Amino acid sequence: MLPSMIKWKNMINASIVLYKHSPADIQSVLQSLKDSPVVGEIFLIDNSPVRNDAFDDGRCVYIFNGKNPGFGAAHNVAIRKTIDAGVKYHLVINPDIHFQSEILEKIVEYAENHPDTGHIMPKVLNPDGTVQYLCKLIPTPADLIFRRFFPEFIIRKSMEKFEMRYTAYNKIMEVPYLSGSFMFLRTEALIKAGLFDERFFMYPEDIDLTRRIHQHYKTIFFPEVSVIHEHTRSSYKNFRMFLIHLFNLVKYFNKWGWIFDHERKIINQKILNQKI
């Protein structure tokens, strides 16, 4: 074990939220977490209607909620335990993420060398190796409506701006909205900015948390390492999930402002001013 690994041993806790998953569904991501010396406790927060004792393998902390309070509320159960234990970092990660365990050491190294950074997301790839455009400006209602309902050829230019495609996704950069599929979070930043807003059952909780952390710390895209995400986009395939998505977006814009969101304007313009 390298000296840096010994120094950073058990420096991260991680949490995965489950809903009707089987152990096979999370085998890949779970093994990568277990193989990393920088990972301490791994929390499996189960929102399923029925308990599954197969997840209680002695290495992970299995917590059965007995109900489905939502994505953010479930992760908050684990995050509070990380904060109480004084662990420096917490990783929020989706069950459908695949990665090499070594990337966590590189992310920790960057975070240790940049204490003003509160949130890091690596480059996220599709299974075919193409980039998922998950670096975004803080959205306006139009950004999300156009993205959902208009064909790509009509909205391509606005989406390239919103998804920051002009950056080519090939450099470390500050991003005000990072995806919830892989959130490497400094617990000190969570204490200052607050945890996931539990009013959001699903979807905009990552927008909300990233921008609150961004108020106090840098929120960084770190393309020097990558993960694979089998993104299902369930709200595009399931009408019930679409309604949940829509309802929670309404709550998000009710919180931050629909048209008049002065902070959004300032932050987005600052990011665009850095455009090369």
Backbone hydrogen bonds, N-H to C=O, Kabsch-Sander energy under -0.5 kcal/mol:
donor,donor_aa,acceptor,acceptor_aa,energy
5,M,2,L,-0.5
6,I,2,L,-1.9
7,K,3,P,-2.5
8,W,4,S,-1.9
9,K,6,I,-1.0
10,N,37,P,-2.0
11,M,8,W,-1.7
12,I,38,V,-2.7
13,N,89,Y,-2.0
14,A,41,E,-2.3
15,S,91,L,-2.5
16,I,43,F,-2.5
18,L,45,I,-3.1
25,D,22,S,-1.0
26,I,22,S,-0.8
26,I,23,P,-0.7
27,Q,24,A,-0.7
30,L,26,I,-2.6
31,Q,27,Q,-2.1
32,S,28,S,-1.9
33,L,29,V,-1.9
34,K,30,L,-2.5
35,D,31,Q,-2.1
36,S,32,S,-0.6
36,S,33,L,-0.9
39,V,36,S,-1.3
40,G,12,I,-4.2
43,F,14,A,-3.4
43,F,41,E,-0.5
44,L,42,I,-0.5
44,L,61,V,-2.7
45,I,16,I,-2.5
45,I,43,F,-0.7
46,D,44,L,-0.7
46,D,63,I,-3.1
47,N,18,L,-3.0
47,N,45,I,-0.7
55,F,52,N,-1.6
56,D,53,D,-1.1
57,D,55,F,-1.9
61,V,42,I,-3.1
62,Y,60,C,-0.8
63,I,44,L,-3.0
63,I,61,V,-0.5
64,F,62,Y,-0.5
65,N,46,D,-2.7
65,N,63,I,-0.7
66,G,46,D,-0.6
71,F,201,F,-2.2
74,A,70,G,-1.7
75,H,71,F,-2.1
76,N,72,G,-2.2
77,V,73,A,-1.0
77,V,74,A,-0.7
78,A,74,A,-0.9
79,I,75,H,-2.7
80,R,76,N,-2.5
81,K,77,V,-1.0
82,T,78,A,-2.1
83,I,79,I,-2.6
84,D,80,R,-2.6
85,A,81,K,-1.7
86,G,82,T,-0.5
86,G,83,I,-1.3
87,V,82,T,-2.0
89,Y,11,M,-1.6
90,H,185,L,-2.9
91,L,13,N,-2.9
92,V,90,H,-0.6
92,V,183,M,-2.6
93,I,15,S,-2.1
93,I,91,L,-0.6
94,N,181,S,-2.3
97,I,94,N,-1.1
98,H,228,I,-2.7
103,I,100,Q,-2.0
104,L,101,S,-1.3
105,E,102,E,-0.7
106,K,102,E,-1.2
107,I,103,I,-2.1
108,V,104,L,-2.6
109,E,105,E,-2.4
110,Y,106,K,-2.0
111,A,107,I,-2.6
112,E,108,V,-2.9
113,N,109,E,-1.7
114,H,110,Y,-0.8
114,H,111,A,-0.6
117,T,114,H,-2.1
118,G,116,D,-0.5
118,G,218,K,-2.6
119,H,218,K,-1.3
120,I,184,F,-2.3
121,M,220,I,-2.5
123,K,222,F,-0.7
123,K,225,V,-2.2
125,L,123,K,-0.5
125,L,227,V,-2.9
126,N,130,T,-3.4
129,G,126,N,-2.4
132,Q,124,V,-2.8
133,Y,131,V,-0.6
134,L,132,Q,-1.8
136,K,134,L,-0.6
136,K,177,Y,-2.1
137,L,162,F,-2.1
144,L,140,T,-1.4
145,I,141,P,-2.5
146,F,142,A,-2.9
147,R,143,D,-1.6
148,R,144,L,-1.4
149,F,145,I,-2.3
150,F,146,F,-2.2
154,I,151,P,-1.3
155,I,151,P,-1.3
156,R,152,E,-1.2
159,M,155,I,-2.7
160,E,156,R,-2.4
161,K,157,K,-1.4
162,F,158,S,-2.7
163,E,159,M,-3.1
164,M,161,K,-1.4
165,R,160,E,-2.3
166,Y,160,E,-0.8
167,T,164,M,-1.5
168,A,165,R,-1.8
170,N,167,T,-0.9
173,M,221,F,-1.5
175,V,219,T,-3.1
177,Y,136,K,-1.0
179,S,134,L,-0.6
182,F,179,S,-0.7
183,M,92,V,-3.0
184,F,120,I,-2.3
184,F,182,F,-0.6
185,L,90,H,-3.0
185,L,183,M,-0.8
186,R,118,G,-2.4
187,T,88,K,-2.3
187,T,185,L,-0.5
188,E,88,K,-0.5
189,A,186,R,-0.7
190,L,186,R,-1.7
191,I,187,T,-2.5
192,K,188,E,-1.7
193,A,189,A,-3.2
194,G,190,L,-2.4
198,E,196,F,-0.7
200,F,197,D,-1.7
201,F,199,R,-0.7
206,D,203,Y,-0.9
208,D,204,P,-2.4
209,L,205,E,-2.3
210,T,206,D,-2.2
211,R,207,I,-2.2
212,R,208,D,-1.6
213,I,209,L,-2.5
214,H,210,T,-2.6
215,Q,211,R,-0.7
216,H,213,I,-1.9
217,Y,213,I,-2.9
218,K,116,D,-3.1
220,I,119,H,-3.2
220,I,218,K,-0.6
221,F,173,M,-3.0
222,F,121,M,-3.1
222,F,220,I,-0.5
225,V,222,F,-1.1
227,V,123,K,-2.3
228,I,98,H,-2.9
229,H,125,L,-2.9
230,E,96,D,-2.2
231,H,229,H,-1.8
236,Y,233,R,-1.9
237,K,234,S,-1.1
238,N,234,S,-2.1
242,F,238,N,-2.1
243,L,239,F,-2.2
244,I,240,R,-2.1
245,H,241,M,-2.6
246,L,242,F,-2.7
247,F,243,L,-2.8
248,N,244,I,-2.2
249,L,245,H,-2.0
250,V,246,L,-2.0
251,K,247,F,-1.6
252,Y,248,N,-2.0
253,F,249,L,-2.6
254,N,250,V,-2.2
255,K,251,K,-1.5
256,W,252,Y,-2.3
257,G,253,F,-2.3
261,D,259,I,-1.1
265,K,261,D,-1.8
266,I,262,H,-2.1
267,I,263,E,-2.8
268,N,264,R,-2.6
269,Q,265,K,-1.9
270,K,266,I,-2.0
271,I,267,I,-2.2
272,L,268,N,-2.5
273,N,269,Q,-2.0
274,Q,270,K,-0.6
274,Q,271,I,-1.0
275,K,272,L,-1.6
